[in-house]
Amino acid sequence: MRIVGGSHRGRVLNAPEGRDTRPTLDRVREALFNILSHASRWYEDDFHPLYDGVVLDAYAGSGALGLEALSRGASRAVFFDTDRKAIAIVEQNIDTLKVGNQAKAQRADATKPPRAIEPASMIFLDPPYGKDLLAPSITALATAGWIDANTLIIAERDPRDPQIGLAGFELCDSRKYGRCQIDIGRMAG
């Protein structure tokens, strides 16, 4: 697994061992970030969620999505995971890329997150498939102040799982990549 674009392009990332983590494939990350580079089209002003705020990688695993965002110009990233080993790997990857001044990893559950200092501009949600964690995570993150009307939510799910069924969730884009579905949306303001 490696960073596929930006200032850290080609740098290799460590991933947690075992089957508990399912890293987003390089080709899927590349396609996703090509879409996200044009995300300002979903906003009326000059706001761009990738560059204009903090990025939250809420089911971090290796931290590949948040680290890719930093490589491509995000100013700050926060990483959540409930697994101690995953957080240790994220911290190792942060050190390897020398982005410690821009990144913070913490052991946290996206369905019971800590209170946010400010809303995230972009949130990556890649929970374990088949556990129906997307809607509860979005609800909890919104309640804790991580989500506002400008927050772009990028959710990865199994294509056989239903789309995010949450009142107020506005789907901006949805793409299928093999055994992975990416839904991009926002909560209506």
C-alpha positions in Angstrom: 0.0 0.0 0.0 1.3 3.4 -0.9 0.4 7.1 -1.3 -0.9 7.5 -4.9 -0.7 11.2 -5.4 0.5 14.6 -4.1 3.7 15.5 -2.2 4.2 12.0 -0.7 3.4 10.1 -3.9 4.9 6.6 -4.0 5.7 6.5 -0.2 4.9 3.1 1.2 2.5 2.8 4.2 2.3 0.1 6.8 -1.0 -1.7 7.4 -2.2 -3.5 10.5 -1.8 -7.3 10.2 -4.7 -9.6 10.1 -8.1 -9.5 8.6 -9.7 -6.9 10.8 -8.5 -4.1 8.5 -9.5 -3.8 4.9 -7.4 -1.1 3.3 -8.9 0.9 0.4 -7.1 -0.3 -2.7 -4.6 2.2 -4.3 -6.7 2.4 -7.5 -9.9 3.1 -5.6 -8.1 5.8 -3.6 -6.7 7.3 -6.8 -10.2 7.4 -8.4 -11.7 8.8 -5.2 -9.2 11.6 -4.9 -9.7 12.5 -8.6 -13.4 13.0 -7.8 -12.6 14.9 -4.6 -10.2 17.3 -6.4 -13.3 18.7 -8.0 -15.5 18.7 -4.9 -15.9 22.5 -4.8 -18.6 22.0 -7.5 -20.9 20.9 -4.7 -20.5 24.3 -2.9 -21.8 27.8 -3.8 -18.7 29.7 -2.6 -15.0 29.1 -2.9 -15.0 26.5 -0.1 -13.1 23.3 -0.9 -13.4 20.6 1.7 -10.1 18.9 0.9 -8.1 22.1 1.5 -10.2 24.3 3.7 -10.4 22.6 7.1 -9.6 19.5 9.0 -10.1 16.0 7.5 -11.3 13.2 9.8 -10.5 9.5 8.9 -13.0 8.0 11.3 -12.2 4.3 10.8 -8.6 4.8 10.1 -7.0 1.3 9.9 -3.7 2.3 8.4 -4.7 5.9 8.0 -4.3 5.7 4.2 -7.3 7.9 3.3 -6.4 10.7 5.8 -2.7 10.5 4.8 -3.6 10.7 1.1 -5.6 13.8 1.9 -2.6 15.4 3.6 -0.4 14.4 0.7 -2.8 16.1 -1.7 -3.0 19.4 0.2 -5.2 19.0 3.3 -3.9 21.2 6.1 -4.8 18.9 9.0 -6.1 15.4 9.7 -7.5 13.5 12.7 -7.6 9.7 12.8 -9.9 7.5 14.9 -9.8 3.8 15.3 -10.9 1.6 18.2 -8.0 -0.9 17.7 -4.8 -0.1 19.6 -2.7 -1.8 16.9 -4.3 0.2 14.1 -3.6 3.5 16.0 0.0 2.4 16.5 0.3 1.8 12.7 -1.3 5.2 11.9 1.2 6.9 14.3 4.0 5.0 12.6 2.8 6.1 9.1 2.5 9.7 10.4 6.1 9.5 11.6 7.3 8.0 8.3 5.8 10.8 6.3 6.9 13.4 8.9 3.5 15.0 9.1 3.2 14.9 12.9 2.5 18.7 13.0 -0.6 18.2 10.8 -1.9 14.9 12.1 -3.4 13.5 15.3 -4.3 9.8 15.9 -6.5 8.8 18.8 -8.2 5.7 20.0 -11.9 6.6 19.5 -15.1 5.0 18.3 -16.9 6.9 15.5 -20.3 5.8 16.9 -19.3 7.4 20.3 -16.8 10.1 19.2 -15.1 12.7 21.4 -16.4 16.3 21.1 -15.0 18.2 18.2 -13.2 21.5 18.5 -14.5 22.5 15.1 -16.5 20.6 12.4 -14.5 18.6 9.9 -14.5 19.8 6.3 -14.3 16.2 5.1 -14.9 12.8 6.8 -13.9 9.4 5.6 -16.0 6.6 6.9 -14.8 3.1 6.0 -16.3 0.9 8.7 -16.4 -2.9 8.6 -18.8 -4.1 6.0 -22.2 -5.6 6.9 -22.4 -4.0 10.4 -24.7 -1.1 9.5 -22.3 1.5 11.0 -22.6 4.4 8.5 -25.8 6.0 9.6 -25.1 5.6 13.4 -21.6 7.1 12.8 -22.8 10.1 10.9 -25.5 10.7 13.6 -23.0 10.5 16.4 -20.3 12.6 14.6 -22.9 15.3 13.9 -24.1 15.3 17.6 -20.4 15.6 18.7 -19.9 18.6 16.4 -17.8 17.0 13.7 -20.4 17.5 11.0 -22.0 20.7 9.7 -23.6 21.7 6.4 -20.2 22.1 4.7 -18.8 18.7 5.8 -18.3 16.3 2.9 -18.9 12.7 3.9 -17.2 10.0 2.0 -18.6 6.6 2.9 -17.2 3.2 1.7 -19.5 0.2 1.9 -20.2 -3.2 0.3 -22.3 -2.6 -2.8 -24.8 -5.2 -1.5 -25.4 -3.0 1.6 -28.1 -0.3 1.3 -27.2 3.3 0.7 -27.0 5.6 3.7 -30.6 5.8 4.9 -30.5 8.9 7.0 -32.9 11.8 7.0 -31.1 14.9 5.7 -28.3 13.1 3.9 -27.9 14.5 0.4 -26.0 12.1 -2.0 -23.7 14.1 -4.3 -22.1 11.1 -6.1 -21.9 7.3 -5.8 -19.5 5.0 -7.6 -18.9 1.3 -7.6 -15.3 -0.1 -7.8 -15.5 -3.9 -7.8 -16.5 -5.0 -4.2 -16.5 -1.5 -2.9 -19.1 1.3 -3.2 -18.2 4.9 -2.5 -21.0 7.3 -1.6 -20.2 11.0 -1.3 -22.7 13.4 0.3 -23.5 16.0 2.9 -26.1 16.6 5.5 -28.6 19.2 4.3 -28.1 22.5 6.2 
